[in-house]
Amino acid sequence: MDWMQSLALAFALLLILEGLLPLFAPRLWKQMFAQLLQLREGQLRFCGLLCIAAGLLVLIWL
């Protein structure tokens, strides 16, 4: 499998995982999204940094 296929597979899995919550719990998803809109930019950036760090740790682990 070349790197383009791996990237496409990773993107497809991301879309599947991102779609699970709105599919199975739309009310919870809307509440969570509304709470995200209340965060300051610095808080959102920190959340983004944590997500990137977690993703890098998983990549290193695999």
PyMOL commands that place a pseudoatom at each C-alpha (Angstrom):
pseudoatom trace, name=CA, resn=MET, resi=1, chain=A, elem=C, hetatm=0, pos=[0.000, 0.000, 0.000]
pseudoatom trace, name=CA, resn=ASP, resi=2, chain=A, elem=C, hetatm=0, pos=[1.524, 3.310, -1.009]
pseudoatom trace, name=CA, resn=TRP, resi=3, chain=A, elem=C, hetatm=0, pos=[1.317, 6.517, 1.001]
pseudoatom trace, name=CA, resn=MET, resi=4, chain=A, elem=C, hetatm=0, pos=[-1.594, 7.935, -1.031]
pseudoatom trace, name=CA, resn=GLN, resi=5, chain=A, elem=C, hetatm=0, pos=[-3.718, 4.890, -0.295]
pseudoatom trace, name=CA, resn=SER, resi=6, chain=A, elem=C, hetatm=0, pos=[-2.788, 5.094, 3.384]
pseudoatom trace, name=CA, resn=LEU, resi=7, chain=A, elem=C, hetatm=0, pos=[-3.725, 8.765, 3.484]
pseudoatom trace, name=CA, resn=ALA, resi=8, chain=A, elem=C, hetatm=0, pos=[-7.040, 8.090, 1.740]
pseudoatom trace, name=CA, resn=LEU, resi=9, chain=A, elem=C, hetatm=0, pos=[-7.763, 5.239, 4.152]
pseudoatom trace, name=CA, resn=ALA, resi=10, chain=A, elem=C, hetatm=0, pos=[-6.977, 7.433, 7.149]
pseudoatom trace, name=CA, resn=PHE, resi=11, chain=A, elem=C, hetatm=0, pos=[-9.240, 10.186, 5.799]
pseudoatom trace, name=CA, resn=ALA, resi=12, chain=A, elem=C, hetatm=0, pos=[-12.062, 7.703, 5.172]
pseudoatom trace, name=CA, resn=LEU, resi=13, chain=A, elem=C, hetatm=0, pos=[-11.776, 6.371, 8.729]
pseudoatom trace, name=CA, resn=LEU, resi=14, chain=A, elem=C, hetatm=0, pos=[-11.784, 9.928, 10.071]
pseudoatom trace, name=CA, resn=LEU, resi=15, chain=A, elem=C, hetatm=0, pos=[-15.030, 10.674, 8.213]
pseudoatom trace, name=CA, resn=ILE, resi=16, chain=A, elem=C, hetatm=0, pos=[-16.626, 7.464, 9.477]
pseudoatom trace, name=CA, resn=LEU, resi=17, chain=A, elem=C, hetatm=0, pos=[-15.673, 8.189, 13.099]
pseudoatom trace, name=CA, resn=GLU, resi=18, chain=A, elem=C, hetatm=0, pos=[-16.756, 11.836, 12.840]
pseudoatom trace, name=CA, resn=GLY, resi=19, chain=A, elem=C, hetatm=0, pos=[-20.147, 10.755, 11.512]
pseudoatom trace, name=CA, resn=LEU, resi=20, chain=A, elem=C, hetatm=0, pos=[-20.966, 8.299, 14.278]
pseudoatom trace, name=CA, resn=LEU, resi=21, chain=A, elem=C, hetatm=0, pos=[-21.983, 10.813, 16.949]
pseudoatom trace, name=CA, resn=PRO, resi=22, chain=A, elem=C, hetatm=0, pos=[-24.342, 12.888, 14.774]
pseudoatom trace, name=CA, resn=LEU, resi=23, chain=A, elem=C, hetatm=0, pos=[-25.876, 9.657, 13.461]
pseudoatom trace, name=CA, resn=PHE, resi=24, chain=A, elem=C, hetatm=0, pos=[-26.526, 7.975, 16.783]
pseudoatom trace, name=CA, resn=ALA, resi=25, chain=A, elem=C, hetatm=0, pos=[-26.830, 10.935, 19.194]
pseudoatom trace, name=CA, resn=PRO, resi=26, chain=A, elem=C, hetatm=0, pos=[-27.735, 14.100, 17.271]
pseudoatom trace, name=CA, resn=ARG, resi=27, chain=A, elem=C, hetatm=0, pos=[-28.997, 15.971, 20.345]
pseudoatom trace, name=CA, resn=LEU, resi=28, chain=A, elem=C, hetatm=0, pos=[-25.778, 15.298, 22.251]
pseudoatom trace, name=CA, resn=TRP, resi=29, chain=A, elem=C, hetatm=0, pos=[-23.746, 16.325, 19.187]
pseudoatom trace, name=CA, resn=LYS, resi=30, chain=A, elem=C, hetatm=0, pos=[-25.640, 19.641, 18.969]
pseudoatom trace, name=CA, resn=GLN, resi=31, chain=A, elem=C, hetatm=0, pos=[-25.101, 20.322, 22.682]
pseudoatom trace, name=CA, resn=MET, resi=32, chain=A, elem=C, hetatm=0, pos=[-21.403, 19.552, 22.390]
pseudoatom trace, name=CA, resn=PHE, resi=33, chain=A, elem=C, hetatm=0, pos=[-21.075, 21.776, 19.316]
pseudoatom trace, name=CA, resn=ALA, resi=34, chain=A, elem=C, hetatm=0, pos=[-22.844, 24.629, 21.137]
pseudoatom trace, name=CA, resn=GLN, resi=35, chain=A, elem=C, hetatm=0, pos=[-20.389, 24.277, 24.037]
pseudoatom trace, name=CA, resn=LEU, resi=36, chain=A, elem=C, hetatm=0, pos=[-17.467, 24.411, 21.595]
pseudoatom trace, name=CA, resn=LEU, resi=37, chain=A, elem=C, hetatm=0, pos=[-18.794, 27.695, 20.207]
pseudoatom trace, name=CA, resn=GLN, resi=38, chain=A, elem=C, hetatm=0, pos=[-18.616, 29.177, 23.725]
pseudoatom trace, name=CA, resn=LEU, resi=39, chain=A, elem=C, hetatm=0, pos=[-14.877, 28.475, 24.090]
pseudoatom trace, name=CA, resn=ARG, resi=40, chain=A, elem=C, hetatm=0, pos=[-12.297, 31.204, 23.603]
pseudoatom trace, name=CA, resn=GLU, resi=41, chain=A, elem=C, hetatm=0, pos=[-9.818, 30.934, 20.732]
pseudoatom trace, name=CA, resn=GLY, resi=42, chain=A, elem=C, hetatm=0, pos=[-6.987, 30.027, 23.070]
pseudoatom trace, name=CA, resn=GLN, resi=43, chain=A, elem=C, hetatm=0, pos=[-8.992, 27.161, 24.517]
pseudoatom trace, name=CA, resn=LEU, resi=44, chain=A, elem=C, hetatm=0, pos=[-9.816, 25.873, 21.041]
pseudoatom trace, name=CA, resn=ARG, resi=45, chain=A, elem=C, hetatm=0, pos=[-6.158, 26.064, 20.040]
pseudoatom trace, name=CA, resn=PHE, resi=46, chain=A, elem=C, hetatm=0, pos=[-5.195, 24.088, 23.140]
pseudoatom trace, name=CA, resn=CYS, resi=47, chain=A, elem=C, hetatm=0, pos=[-7.787, 21.421, 22.258]
pseudoatom trace, name=CA, resn=GLY, resi=48, chain=A, elem=C, hetatm=0, pos=[-6.319, 21.278, 18.759]
pseudoatom trace, name=CA, resn=LEU, resi=49, chain=A, elem=C, hetatm=0, pos=[-2.831, 20.901, 20.192]
pseudoatom trace, name=CA, resn=LEU, resi=50, chain=A, elem=C, hetatm=0, pos=[-3.993, 18.044, 22.423]
pseudoatom trace, name=CA, resn=CYS, resi=51, chain=A, elem=C, hetatm=0, pos=[-5.587, 16.291, 19.443]
pseudoatom trace, name=CA, resn=ILE, resi=52, chain=A, elem=C, hetatm=0, pos=[-2.398, 16.628, 17.405]
pseudoatom trace, name=CA, resn=ALA, resi=53, chain=A, elem=C, hetatm=0, pos=[-0.292, 15.332, 20.310]
pseudoatom trace, name=CA, resn=ALA, resi=54, chain=A, elem=C, hetatm=0, pos=[-2.628, 12.368, 20.831]
pseudoatom trace, name=CA, resn=GLY, resi=55, chain=A, elem=C, hetatm=0, pos=[-2.516, 11.551, 17.123]
pseudoatom trace, name=CA, resn=LEU, resi=56, chain=A, elem=C, hetatm=0, pos=[1.270, 11.701, 17.068]
pseudoatom trace, name=CA, resn=LEU, resi=57, chain=A, elem=C, hetatm=0, pos=[1.464, 9.421, 20.106]
pseudoatom trace, name=CA, resn=VAL, resi=58, chain=A, elem=C, hetatm=0, pos=[-0.808, 6.882, 18.399]
pseudoatom trace, name=CA, resn=LEU, resi=59, chain=A, elem=C, hetatm=0, pos=[1.328, 7.035, 15.242]
pseudoatom trace, name=CA, resn=ILE, resi=60, chain=A, elem=C, hetatm=0, pos=[4.493, 6.464, 17.262]
pseudoatom trace, name=CA, resn=TRP, resi=61, chain=A, elem=C, hetatm=0, pos=[2.852, 3.622, 19.145]
pseudoatom trace, name=CA, resn=LEU, resi=62, chain=A, elem=C, hetatm=0, pos=[1.777, 1.911, 15.914]
for i in range(1, 62): cmd.bond("trace and resi %d" % i, "trace and resi %d" % (i + 1))
show_as sticks, trace
zoom trace
